[in-house]
Amino acid sequence: MQIKNEFDLLISATLDGYAVRLVSSPRGSLPAQPFAHPWAGVELDSVIAQLIQHDEHGAGRRQGTVKKLGGQLYDSLFRGELRVSLARCRDEAARQGLPLRIKLRLHEVPDLARLPWEFLYDASRDAFLALDDQTPLIYDLELAEAVNPIAVTPPLHILSVISNPAELGLALDVESEWDNLQSSLSDLVRLRQVTIERLAEPSLAALQRTLSREAIHIFNFIGHGQFAESDTDVSGGQGLLIFQDALGGAEPVEAERLGRLLHNARSLRLAVLNTCEGARTNHTDPFSGVAQTLLRQGLPAVIAMQFPITDQAALTFSHEFYASLADGHPVDRALTSARIAMYAQHFSSEWGAPRLFMRTADGHLWLSPEPELKPGKAMSAKTSDPARDAFESDTARRSPATNIPFPLTSFVGRTRELVDIQNRLSQIRLLTLVGPGGCGKTRLAQHAAHQLIDRYPDGVWYINLATVTDSQLVTRTVAAVLGVKEQVGLSLNETLVAFLHTKQMLLFVDNCEHLIRSSATLLTTLLEAAPWIDVLVATRENLHVPGETVLPVHPLALPDEKTTLDPDTVAQSEAIQLFIERARMVDPTFELTLTDLKIITRVCRHLDGLPLAIELAAARLRHMSLTEMASRIEDRFRLLTGGIRVSQPYHQTLRAAIDWSFDLLSAQERQFLTQLSVFAGPFTIQAMESVCVVDDLDQLDLLSQLVDKSLVQVDRLAGEQRRYHLLETLRQYAGEKLLAARESLPTQERHATYYLSVAEEAATQMGGAQQSEWLSLERIEYENLRAALQWYVDMAGSEHHDHLQLAERGLRMVVALQPFWKIQGFLSEGRDWLACMLSLPGANPTTEIYAQALTGAGELAEVQGDYEDAQGQYQQSLAIMQTLNLPAGIAKTFNHLGNIARHQGDASRAQSYYEESLAIRRKLNDLKGLAATLNGLGNVFWMQGDYPAAQESYEQSLDLVRKLGDNQAVSVSLNNLGNLLVEQGNYGAAHQYLSDGVEIAQSLGDKQGLAYGLGNLGNIDIYLGDLAEARRRHIQSLTLLQELGDQAAMLVSFDAFAQIFRLSGMVGQSVMLFSARESLRTNIGEILHDKQQTEMNEAVGDLQDALGQEAFSTAWEFGQSMSWEDAVACAFGLFPG
């Protein structure tokens, strides 16, 4: 069957390339002309990568790239007469009001299938062909016969298969994918245009059974695909879809096998494949891919995604595509509608992901009978119903069809939640918004309800139970809002049920947490008796009834703590937006400055992003400045009072909002909540069970109850055990209650004891195979670890505690945490805690733990280049260790003293210390200690110019730490070996060692190791002449070193920047940095060894010759006066040169 308005292009191979021929069009045909696409080989890979990357730089910028590439392909395909013919055909079709289908046929040229045909862009019309509903684009295969449509009575039945075998280890949230698909089709399901079914077991056998017993119209696959080029592979070069077997394992299914199965399902007309490799073919066989094979097996149409798309893009695609199909449009027009919708929502390249393969004559897959009356209209038709008629006069008097109050202030943010509410209420009938007091549940629900009014012919009705105190009055309150009066011979419940039975309305029930049982009972009764009503509930505790969907409402989004205070970036935060908007309401002259933005951000973070607290804080600007208000925010409960007189009483102050929730708790729940206040950060169930004690009650039950009441928040971390936390505002409130109940000290002591055990267990894992996991754990637990440390310090001065025991435990804790502080770069904080514990009244300076703390303090001082302090700490520690005859401690201290001697340029003394340490550690068979000392010896041999000995020491050390699984030490050894190879000019091997070390350091969060590795890689770039890359790496490195306070390493970085400046011709800056380096090096007592000093003198001499004596002296003198901060600014190019 020939379609009149079709522009049929055939591309085929020739002896020297390709040719394109216009087979037919409304204006006839054209002879073949040469075709060569604009990209070759690797360049095509780059083009595809540019097209499929997500929009990190904004839709506008990305769209420019897409247009440029699409235009290049269009210009190479449509040239000369072919371009003229297309333009005339399009103009003629437009005059007739008809679409012009662009059919693209690739005849035995599968290598061209990779080209991004969907992005063909006509710059003269500023239009993508595939985004114009007048030029639908289809990808046609050379198949002999078309497949005719079949008659189908709506709804269209979609079968979804979502497969993600665990063994693949690929990220796919199956339940989220299913929720998203349902959400996108909810309106169509509601109107009975489509039905959707999920294959419970995503196996081929289950699919076969379902297809044999049900009339499935559309097969929708979400999951993973593969493509094997090798003939030895099980697929023989075919595309595969990955189903699951009966045990949940991966079951690769060849496209031919699947195609035979789908072909036997006569009602099936379309497959939609949201999977990798679904549209791909190999370079020799045009039918080797999944989509192509299914088409050849007889399926009329297949849509396959060519690359991954975001969840939001997938939602838009599914909704628009299936809606258009259900309305009777041909599949190509339906796809164009979906692409246009995706494009309209700023998916600047994702709209090009779906590729259509079709073998129907005109794109129609079904012959649809006349549409039936939609349910919404059917329900509007009146039938005789006495129960309803009794209330006709009452309902007629209610206008408009809502009593939802119109707020006096604007609604800020919550865009995602509003969409979520609308989508969910199109699928389910009872939606409960749950969250803590003051989080904005009511306001969100009100705004959503206003948006839903048009969906409910009988109205949207607000039922506020806040002032109702008697559970017997819940039904009466609902009836009063709806204007329902008790009828003779019927109870009020029966009357209400009869009234609602045929109504299509939304009931919005607010503040029912104090009447939770009676509210749940009534709403369940109404939902069961009235099939067309929906219920939206806003409460602090979910109802726990069948059919309820719970949507947690969290505080407003806050800026990422790592985000720079760029006004445009930070102002996108919902919490910041709300504060600024409310501040301008109370003070119209309020002008935002960068300083104000910093203060507002701090205030909003302190208030947990709670809308009520933020609004009350902004209201204070009537009477005080922003700075004054922020200075009082610690005492939030006194500050945030008397804010909003027209609100409910429990929303007029922050304390009243929390009192309302607290007063609804049982005595045991209150006691448990107050004990949870000692947790300064997220906590696990194990921690909770160790710290919280409530007589005769199960802590897990109490925790569950508080979670249900929105007083405890749940942190769902991927791959982690579940953690819980209190909002800081609630934690402060509960802490006051705990203090008043005189339970604070014993609870805090249990907390400190538990986290001491966590720290000590983590310390035993440092340097082992589980080091990374334990470092991650300590990062998560760090606020609690800090709180425990502070408790030991605070209690050490108390009259009611054992000073000796507290000091001993405090010292144990800082010794356990010292490796964490060193690796994570918390050097100054770690030194402060160690100094604090060492100075506690009960700290005994004759004990091993005291000596260990001294050693730990010395290590952190050493890393920061404070060699004098480090040496003093080590010598004190050594004296105690020798008195107590502790060989392991003595060996460790000797090793550290060797480090100090090396830093001070005394290689001979350093070697002596290291050899003493080595001898002891060999006797003890201390492998970890041996590895550290061998590293130190390697450094000394390097200083002495003995490179073979240095390499041997490093390699021995690396071998030991690899066997131990000490990844942090592996990173250090790799870094040392890499540096040694740089020194010897072997840059290729050095780069590999250093890159491996950087990767390990990055995975551990080892800032020092990462900084060292990046700096050393930058040095290779200097030697190879890539100064731009060298500067980039050294900026990253110096930024980390400055954050760490690692002054010794900062000096090395200054030297590298001075070299970069020198080689770049920036002689003045180079001289200043060399000078600053020398001055600052002297300040910390570091001495250069002979080779370093020689290199330094040569470089400075060259600079003096280049600059001239007078200019050199001026620059050198300037550098001598620089502080550490000045030198960093100079290195970054921010200091005048």
N, C-alpha and C positions, 0 to 999 in steps of 0.2 A: 504494500500500500504506500503510495507516494504522498507525502505531506507537502502541500503547496508552499507554505511559508517555511522552508527549510533551506539553510545554507550548508550544503553537504561538502565537507572538505576531506580529501583523501591524501594522506602523506605516505609515501613509499620510498624504498631504497633505490638508488641508481648506482651506476658503476663508480662514480666519484663522489657520492654523498647521498642527498635526499632531494625529493621533488614533492611539491604540493600541487594538487589539481582540484579545481572546483567541479565536482561531479554534477551537481544540480543546484539551482537556486530559482527564485521567482523571475530572474532575468536570464536564465539559461546557464550554460556551463562555460568553462575556460580551460584552455590547454595547460599542461603541467609547466611549472616554472621552478627553478632551483630553490631549495630551502636549506639554510644553514643556521642553526640556533646560535645565539651570541656567546655561549660559554662552552668551555672545553674542560674535560677531565676534572681536576681538583677545583677549578673555578666554579663548576656547577655545584660541587659540594658546598662551597662557601655561599653561593647564592641561596641554596635551600636552607642552610643554617640561618642566614639572615631573615628569611621569610618566616621560619617557624619559631624563632625565639620570641619570648613573651615581652610585653611592652615595658621594659624597665625604664625607658627614657621618655615615656609619654606617648600617647596615641598619635599626636601630630607629627612628631619626628619619625616614628616608625612608619607612618603612612607614606611619608615622603620616600622612604627606602622601597616600600612595596610598589609604589607607583613607578619609580625609576626602573626597577627590575621587570615589572609587568610591561612597561612601555618598550623596553628593549626586546622582549619576546614578541610583542605585537608587531613592532616594526620589522622584525626579521621574517615573520610569517606573512603579513599582509603588505605586499609590495606591488607597485605598478597597477596593472589592470585589476588584480585581485582586491586591492584596497578600494579602488573606485567602485567596483561591483558591490562590495560589502556596504559601502556608504549609501549607494543608491537603493539597495534592497532594504536597508534599515529605514531610510526615509519613506520609502513606499509603504512598508509595513506599518509605520507610525501613522501615515495618512489614513490607512485602512482600519487603524485601531486593532491590529493583529500582532501577535508576537512573531519574531523571526528566530526559530530555533537554530542555534549554531551546533552542527554535528561534526565532531572531530573523530575521524577514523584513522587509526595507525595500522597500516597494512604491513605486517611482518617486519615491524621496526620496534620491537619491545624496548630497545635501548633508549627510545625517545619518551617512554612512559614516565620517566623520572622528571621530565620538564614540568615546571609549575604552570600548566595550561590554565588553571583556574584563575590565575592572576593577570591574564591578558588585559592590557590597559590601553585604551584609545585616548591619547593625550589631547587630540583635537576636540574631543567631546568631554574630556575630563571624566571618563567613565570606564569602569571595569565591566567587561562583557558579562561576567558571571554575576554581577550585582544589579543588572538591569532586567526587570521582569519582562521586558520586550525582547531580550536576547538570551533566553535560557541556554546554558551550555551543557552539552552531554558528551560523555566519553564513550564512543561506540566501538564495538568489536566486530570483526568480520564474521558474522554468523548468518547462515542461510535463511532462516525463517524468523519472523517476528512471533511474539507470544501474545495472544489475544486476551483482553480483560475478561473477568468473570463477574457474574452478578453476586453481590453481597448485600445483605440486609444489615444496616448498622446495629450495634456498634462494631467498629473494627477491633479485632482481638489481637493484642500484642503479647507475645511470649518473650520474657526477658530471661536471659541466661547470664549470670554474673559469676565468673570463675576466677579464683585466685589461690591456687594450691600453695600451701605454706612453704613447701620445699623450694619454691622458686626464689623466695626471699625478696619479692618485689613489693613495692608500696602500693597497695590498693585497699581502701577501706570499703569492703563489700557492703556493709550495712548503710554507709553513707551514700554509696552509689545508688543503692535501691531507694533510699529516702529522696535523693535528688531526682531520680526518674519519676517517682510517684508525684513529687511536688510539681514537676514541670507539666505533668498531664492531669493535675487534679481538676481543673476546670472542665476538661474534656470528659473525664470520668463522670463528673457530677452531671453533665448534660447528656450523658450516655452516648457520646459520639465515639468513645473508645472504651475498651476495658483492658486492663493490664494484669498479667499473671507472671509470677516469678517461679522459675523452675527450682523447686526446693533443693534438689540434688543436682548440681551442675555437671551431670555426666551424660555421655552419649546415649547410654541405655535409657535413662530417665527421659531424655529428649525424644527418643523414638517412641516410648510409651505414650507420652503426651500428644505427639503429633498423630498417633494412630487413633486416639479416642476423642480429640477435640479439633474443631475447625479453627486453626491458627492462620491469621492473615499476614502477620509481620513477625519476623524472627529478629530480636534485638540482642546482640552479643556484646557484653562488656567484659574485658579481661585482657589476656595476653596472646600474642601471636608470635610466630617465628618464621624464618625463611632460611632454608638450607640450600646453599649453592652446590654442595658436593654431591656427586652421584652415589657416594658411599653412605650418605645419610639415609635414615629410615624414610625420609620423604621423597628421596630421589629428585631433589631440587624443587619440590612443591612447597607452597605456603601451608602453614599449619595454624590451627587454633588450639589453645591449651584448655581442655576440659579437665574435670576431676574424675578419678575412678571412685569405686564404692568406698574406699578407705580414705578418701580425701587427697590422694596423691595425684601428681600430674599425669594427664592422659593426652598426649599429643594426637590430634585428629587431622589427618590429611584432608585437603580441600575436596578431593574427588570423593572420598568416603562420606564426608559431610554432605556434599552436593547430591549424591544418590539418595541419601536419607531425606533431604529437604524436597527433592524432586517428587518423591512419592506422596508428599503432603499436597494434595491438589489445590487446597484453598490458599496455600502460602504463595504470596506474590512479591514479597519484598524482604530483603535482609539488610539490616543496619549493623555495621561492624565497627564498634568503638574500641579498636585494638591496634597495637603496633603491627606494622607489616601487612595490614589488611588489604591495602591497595597496591602493594609492591608486586613486581614481576621480575624475572631474571633477564639477562641481556640477550637470551636467545629464544625463549619460548613465551609468546604473548599470553598464553593461558596457564602459566605456571603459578600465578598468585591465587590467593583465596577468592577474592572478588571475581576475577576473570573465570576461574573454574566453576564457581557457583552459577555464573551466567551461562556458561556453555552447557551446564547440566540441566538447564531449562528454567531457572529462576528468572522471572521477567525483569527484575531490577535489583541492583545491589548498591548500597551507599557504604563506602569504606573511608574511614578517617586516615589521612596520609601522615599525620603527625599528632602528638598529644595536644589536647586542648584543656583549658581550665574548667573547673566545675561550673562556673557561672556561664561560660560559653556553651557548655553541654546542656545546661538547663534551657537556655534560650533556643538553641537548635531544636531540642526535643519538642518543646512547646509549640514553636512556630511551624515546624515541619509537619508534625502529626495533626495539628489543627487545620492546616491547609489541605492535607490529604483527606481528612474527615469531611471537609467542605466540598470534596469532589474534584479538586484540582489535579491535573496530571502530575506525576512524580517530579518532573524537571521543574515545573513551575513552583511546586511545593518546596523544593530544595532552594530555589532562588529566593522565595519568601523568607526561608530560614536564614539564608546568607545575609539578606538585607537587614533582618532583625539583629543578627550578630554584629554586623558592621555598625549599625545605629547605636549599639551599646559600647562602642569604642574597642571592639575586638579587632584591631587593625590588621591582623593577618589570619586570625583563627577562622574567619569566615571561609577561607580558602582550603581548610582542612578536609571537608567532606568531598569525595569524588564520586560521581554518579556513573554507573555502568548500566546500560539499558538496552533491552531488545524488544520493546513494545513499539508499535507503529506510531502512536501519538502521545505516549507517556501515561495513558490511562491504565491503571491496574485493576480497577473495579468498575462495574456498572451499578450505580447506586439507584435504588428506588426513591420515590418522593420522600423527602425528610418527614419524620414523624414530629408531632408536637413535642417540644422540649419539656422536661419535667417542670421547670419553673412556670411555664405558661399553663401546663396542664393543671397545676395546683391552683392557679388563679381562677379556673372555671368553677362556678358555684354549683353546688348540689344541695339538696335539701338535707339539713343537719340540724335538728332541734337544739342540740346542745350549743351549736355555734350561733344559731339564730337568736338565742337568749341574750347574746352579748353584742349583737350587731349595732345597737344604738350606742353602747359604750364605746366601741372601737371607732365608730364614725365620728365621735366627738374628739378623739385624740389626734391632734395635728400640731406640728409635724410629727412624723413617725419616729421620733427619738426624744429622749429627755437627757441625753448626754450633755453635761455642762460644757460651755465654750470657755476655755481658759482665758485669763486676762494677760498671760505672758506667752511668748512664742515657744514652740517646741524645738528642742535642739538635739540633733544627732539621731541615733538609733535606726538608721536606714535599714540595716540588715535585719534587725529584729522585726521591724514593721512588715517587711517582705515575708519574713518567716511566719509571722502570725497570719497574714492573708493566705499564704500557701497552705498552711496546716489546717485552717478552718475551711478550706475547700475539700479536705480529705477526711477530717475527723470532726466529731461533734462536741467534744468537751476538751477545751484547752485551758490549762491552769498556768498562769504566770506566777512563779515563785521566786522570792528574793528577800533579803534582809530589809528591815525598816529603813526608809529613806533612800532606797535605791532607785525609785522612780517607777515602780510597777503600775500604780494607778494612772500616772500621766501617760505612760506608754500605752496602756490598755485603752484609755480614753481616745488618744490620737488614732490608734488602730481602729477603734469602733466607729469613729467618724468616717474613716476611709471605706468602711464596709457597709455603710447605710444603703447604698444602691443595690447591694447584693440581696437584701432582705425586704421583700415587698411589705411585710407586716411590721417592719421597724426594728430598731436597735434600742434596747432599754437598759438603763443604768439602775442597779439595785445596790445601794450602799448600806452595809450592815454594821458600820462602825459604832453607831449609837444604840444598836439593839443589844440588850443585855440578857434577855430571856429567850432561850432556845424555842419556846412555844410560839414566839412572835415572828419567826423566820418566814413561815408560809404567809402570814398576814401581811408582812412587809412586801413580799413579792406581789401578792394580789393587789395591794394598794397602788404600787407603781404601775401595774398593768390596767388599773381601773376595773378590776374584777370584784364583783360583790357576791357574797354567798347566796345561793339559790335555795328555794324551798325544796326540801327532800334530799339535798345533797350537802355533804360536808364541804368546807372551804377547799380542802385538798382535791376532792372530786370535781368541784366547780372549776378549779384552776386547771386541772387536767383536761376537762371537757373543752374549756376555752382554747387551750393551746393545741389541741389535737390536730387541727388543720392549719395552724399558723406556720408561716415561714418567717421566723424572726431570730434575732440574736439577743440573748440575755447576758448582760455584763454584770457579774456579781463581784463586789469589792469588799475587802476587809472582813472576811468571814473566819479568820483564824481562831477567834475566841468562841465561835459557834460551829466548829468544824464538823462535828458529827451530825447535827441537825441539818446543816447546809448540804452535806454530802447525801444524806438520806433523801431530802426533798429534790435535789437536782437529779439524782438517779431516777426517782419516780417520774419526774417530768420528761426526762430524755427517753425513757422507755415507752411512755404513753404518747408522746408527741414527736413523730418521726422527722418532722421538718424544722424543728428548732435546733439551734446551736447554742452553746454556753461558753462564755469567756470569763474566767475567774482570775482575780488578782488577790493574792494572799501570801502570808509568810509560811504557810504549811500546806502541802498538797492534800487533796481530798482522800486519796487511797481508795478509789472506786473503780470498777471495771470500765474500760473505754477511755480512761483519763490519759491525756498526753500532757506531760509536764515540761514547760519551757523555762529554764532558769533565767532570771533577769539579774545581770551583774551590774556593778557600778559602772560609771561611764569610763570610756577608754582614756588612759593617760599617755603622755608622750613616753616613748622608750627612753630609759635612763641613759642610754648610750647615744641618743640623738643629739646632735649639736643644736644649740638654741637658735636655729634659723627661724625667724618669725613665721614664715610661710609654712614651714614643716610643723612646728609646734602648734600653731593655731589650728591645724587640722584635727587636733585632739578634741574629742567631744567635751571632756571635762573643762579644758581651757576655754573652749567656745562658750560654754554655759556661764562660766565666771565672768568673762569679758562682757557678754550680753547683759547679764544681770547687773554688773557694775555700772554699765552705761545707763541702765534704767534709773538707778538711784543717784547717779552723778553724770548728767549729760555731757559735762566737760571732760570726762575721763578720756585721756589720750594714752595709748599704749606705747611704752618704750621698751627697749630690750631689757633694761633693768627690771621694769614692771613684769615683763614676761617671765623672767627668772623667778621672781617672788611668787607670781601666780602659780607657776609650775610647782614650786616647793609646797605652797599651800594646798593645792589640789591633791598632790601626792600624799601629804600628811592627812588629808581627809578621805583617803581611799577612793577618791572619785565619786563619793556618794552625792547625788544631786541635792538632796535636802541640806546636807552640811555645806555644800558649795553655795547654794542660794542664801543660806543664813550668813555665811561669811561675807559674801558680796554685799548683803544688806547692811553690814557694819560700816561700809564706806560712806554712809550718810554722815557719820559722826567722827570718823577717824581716817587717817591716811592709810594707804595700802601697807606701808612699812610698819606702822603702828599695829594694824590688825595682824599682820604676819608675825610680829614679835610676841603676840599673845596666843598664837594658835596652839601652843603646847597644852594650854589649859582650855581645851576646846569646849568643854561642857559649860564653863562659866562664860566664855566668849559668845557661844552660839545660842543665845537665848533671846526671847522677845522678838522673833523675826517676822512671822507672818500671822497676823491676828485672825484673818478670815479662814485659816486652815483648820483642819480637825485639831483638837487639843494636843494629840500626840504628835503633831507635825509642827507645833509652834516653837519647840526647842529640840536640840539634838538629844538631850538627856531624856526628854519625854518620849521621843520616838523609840529609844531603847528600853526605857522603863515599861512601855506597853508590851513589848515582847518578853521582857524578863518576868513581869508579873504573871504572865500566862503559864510559866513553867512550874513543874512540881518542885518540891524542896530538894529532891535528889538531883534533878536536872540543873537547878540553880547552883548547887554545890559543885557539880561536875564542870559546869561552864566556867565558874570562877577559877577552878584549878587549872583549866586549860589555858588561862591567861598567862601562865608562866612561860608558855612556848613563845619565843620571840620570832619564830619563823615556822615554816611548814613542819609538820610532825607526822610520824608513821603510827600505825596501830600499836606496834611494839613499844614505841616511846610513850604513847598515851597510857598503855597498860602498866608501864613501869612507874609513871609519875602520878597518875590520878588514882585516888583511893576513895571509893564510896561504899559504905558498908552494905553487904548483902545484895548488891546489885551488879549486874554484868556491865563492865565499862563499854563493851561494843554495842550493847543495846542502847545505852545512854547516848553514845556518839551518834548512832543512827537516828535517834530521836531529834537530836540537835541539828543534824544535817537536814532532816525533813522540815524542821522549823526555820531553816535558812539562817541559823546562828553560827554554824560551822560551814566553811566553804571546802569543797573537794577539789583537789588539784589532780587532774588526770594527765600524768606525764607518760609519754610513749616509752615503753620498755622499762618503766620504773614501777615499783610498788606504789600503790595509791598513797597520797599524802593529803593532809588536811591543814587548814589554818583559820584563824579568826581575823576578820578585818581589824586593822589597828585601832579604829575608833571603838569597836566593841571590846577589844582586848584591854584597852585602857579602862573602860567602864567595869569590866569583869575583874580587873586587877584591884580596883578600888573596893569592890565587894569582897574580894578574897582577903584584903588587908583588914577590912572591918570585921570579918568573921574570924580573925586571928588564926587563919590557916596558911598564911603566906610563907612563913619560914619553913615549916616542914615540907610544904609542896616544892618550894624552890630548892631545898636540899636534895629531895629526890630527883629533881630535874638536873641539878649539877652532877650528882652521882651517876646518873644514866649517861650524860654526855661526856663525862670523863671516861667511861667505859667505851663509848663510841670512838673517842679520840685515840685511846690506847690501842684498840683493835685496828684502827686505820693505820697507826704507826707501824704495827707489825707487818702490814702489807706493803709498805713503801719499799721499793726496790724489788718487788716480786712481780709475778705475772699478772696479778690482779690490781696493780698500782693504779692504772687508769680509772677503773671502776671506783676505787676508794677515794681517789682525788675528786671524782665527780660527786660522790656521796658527801664529802666534806664541804664542797662548794654549796650544795643544797642545804646542808645542816649548819652553815656557818653562823647564821644569826643566833641559833640556839647555843652553839659552842661559845660564841662571844658572851652570851648572857650567863652561861655557866662560869666562865672566867671572871666576869664582873662580880658574881655572887661570892666567889672565893675571896676576892679582894675586899669586898664590902664587909664580909663576915669576919675577916681576920682581925679587925679592930673591935669586934663586938665583945662584950663582957660575958656573953652566955655561950660561947663556943670554945672548943679546944684549939688554941692558936697553933700548936705544933701540928696537929692533924690537918687543919685547914691549909697551912702553908705547904705541908708535904703533898697534899692532893693538888694544890694549885701548881706546884713545881712539876708534878707528874704530868699535869695537863699541858703546860707550855712546852715541856720536852716532847710530848707526843705530837703537838701541833707544829713544832719547828720545821719539820720537812715540808709540810703543807705550805707554810708561810714562804719558805725559800723557793719552792717550785712555782707557786702561784704569783710570786712577786710582792707579797705583803710584807716587805722587809722592814720598813719603819714601824709598822704596827706590831710586827712580831718582836722587834727589839724593845718596844715600849712594854709589851706584856711580860717579856722575860725580865726586864729590869724591875718591873713592878713586883713580880713574884719573888725575885731574889731579895727584895728589900722588905718583905713582909715580916712582922714582929716575930713570928714563930719559925722563920726559915733557918734551918740549922746548917751552918757553913762547913760542917765536918762530914756531911753525908754524900753518898754517891749521887743522889738525885740533884743535889745542889751543884755538884761538879758537872753533871750532864747539862744542867741549865746554863752554866757558865760557857761550856763548849758551844751549845746552841746559839747563845748570844754572840759569841765570837764569830761563828760562821756567818751570821747575818751581817755583822759589822764588816767582815772581810769582803762579802759580796758588794757592799756599798763603798768599798775603798777606804774604810776607816780602819787603817792597819794598826794604828797605835792602840785604839780601844780593843780591837780584836786580839792583839798580842797580849794585852793585859789580862783579858778574860781567859785566854788559853793557858797562860802561865799560872793563874790562880787555880784553874781546873787541874792542871798537871800536878801541882803540889798536893791537892786533895787526893787525886788518884794514886799518887805514889805513896802517900801516907797509908791509904787503905789497901795498897797492893792490888790494884785492879788493872791487870795487863791490857785488857781490851780498851779501856778508857785511856790508858797511857799511850797505846799505839795510835789511837785516833787523834789525841792531842799533839803528839809528835808530827803526825801527817799535816795537821793544820798549821803548826809552827813552821813546817817546811814551806807551806804555801806563802806565809808572810815573808819569810826570808827570800823566796823567789821574787815576790812582788817588789821587795826592796833591793833587788839586783844582786843579792849575795848567793850565787849559785853553789858555792862550796858548802856554806852552812845549810842551805836548803837540802842538798844531796845527803848531808849527814843526818838530818832529821828524818828524811824519807827512808834511809837505809835502816835506821833504828826502828822505825815503824814497821818496815817490811819484815825485819827479823822476828819481831813479836807476833805479827799477824801470820807468818808462816807456821810458827809453833802452835798457834791457836787454830790453824786451818780456817781462818776468817776470810772466806773467798771474796765477800763484798768489800771488806777492808783492803785486801790485797789489790783488788781492781782499782780502788781509789788511789792507793799509794803508787802503783805502777803508772797511772796517769800522771801523777805529780813528777815522778822520775823522768818520764818521757818529756815533760816540759823543761826540766833541768838540762837533759841531754840536748834538746833543741837549742836552749840558750847557749850551750857550750859548742854548738856547731856539729855535734855528733848525730847526724840525721839517721844513720842506720840503727843506732842504739835507741833513738827516740821512737822510730817506727816499730821496733821490736817491742818496746814497752807498751806502746799504744795498742798494738795488735793483741798482746797477751791480755791486756785489760779488757779489750773488746770481747775476746773469746770468753772470759770469765763472766762478764755481765750478761752476755747473751744466754749463757747456760743458766744463769740465775733468773732470767726474765726481767731484769731491771732496765726497763726501757729508757728511763731518764738518764741512767748512766751510759746506756748504748748511744744515746744522742750526743752526750759529751765526748765519748771516744771517737765517734764518727766525725765530729767537728774538729777534734784535734788531728786526726789522720788527714782530713781534708786540708787543714791549714798547712800541715807539713808538706803535702804534695804541692800546694800552691807555692810554697817556699822553693821547691825544687823544680817549678815550672811545668808540672804535669797537670795542666788545668782541666783536662777532660775527666780524668779519674777523680780529681779533687771535687769537681762540680757534682759528681754522682754521690760521693760520700756526704758532702755538705747538704745536698738536697734531701737525701734520706734522713739526715739528722734533723733538718727543719720540719720534715713531715711528722716525725715522731714527736718533736717538741710541741708542734701545733696540736696534735691529737691529745697530748697530756695537759694542755694549757700551761706549758712551761714557758713563761714569758722570757726568762733569762736565756734559756737554750734557743728559743726562737730568735731573740735579738742577736745573739752571737752568730747563729747560722746565717741570718739574713745579711749581717754585716760582712761576713766572710765571703758569701756569694757576691756581694757588691765589690769586694776587693778583686775577685776574678774578673768582673766586668771592667774594672779600672785597667787591669793588665791587658785585657783584650781590646781596649779602646772604646767600649760602649759606655760612655760617660753618663748618658741619660738614664740607662738602666741602673748603673751604679748609684747614681744619686737617688733614684726611686727606692732602691733597697736600703740604702743607708738612712734615708729619712724614716722609713718604717722601723729600722733597727734603733736609731737614736731616740725616736719617740718612746719606744718601749723601755730603753735604758734610763731615760729621764724619769719615766713613771716609776721604775724600780729604785731609782736613786743609786744606780750602780756607777759610781764615779770613775772607777778604774777603767771600765769598759767604755765609758763616755769619752775618755781621753783618746782611746784607740779610734773611736768614731770621728773625733775632731781631726785626727791625723789623716783619716781617709778623705774627709771633706776638703781638707787643705790640699791634698793631692788632686782631687777633682777640680778645685778652683785653679790650681796651677796649670793643669793640663788643658783647661778651658780658656786660658789666657786671662783669668781674673786674679791677677797677681797680688793686688792689694788685700783682697779677702783671704788669700792663701797665707800671706805673711801674718795677718792678724790672728788667724786660727792657730798657726804654728806657735805664735807667741803666747796666746791664751793657753794653749795646751801645756807649754813649758811652765807657765806661772801656776796653773792649777795642779799640775803634777807635783810640783814642789810642795804645795799646800797639803797634799794628802800623804806625802812621804814616799811616793813611788820613784824608783830609780831605774833608768834605762840600762839594759845590758849593752855590751860594747857594740854589737852589730846594729842595734836600734839607734844608738847614739851616732854611729858613723853615717847611717842613712839619713838621720835627721840633719846632721851638719851639712851633708852634700846638698840636700833639698833646699835648706836655708841659704846656702852659698849661691846656688843657682838663682834663687829669687832675688837675692841682693844684687847680683849682676844685672838681672833683668830690670829691676826697678830703680836702681841708682841708690847711692848711700843715703841721701837726704830723705827721699820718699820712703825708703825701707825703714829708716829709723823712726819716722813718724808712725808708720803702720805698726811697727813692732811695739812701740811705746803704747799705742792705743790698745793693742792686744793684751799687754801686760796688766791693764786695768780692768779687763773684762771679768764679770762674774760668770758662774756656771750658766745662768739664764741668758746672759749676753752672748756667750759662745754658742749656745744652742740656736739662738736667733740668727747669729751670723752664719752658722752652718746651713740653716734653712733659707738663707737669702733674705732675711727680714731685718738685717742690721746694715747700716750704711757702710759702704766699702770705699 
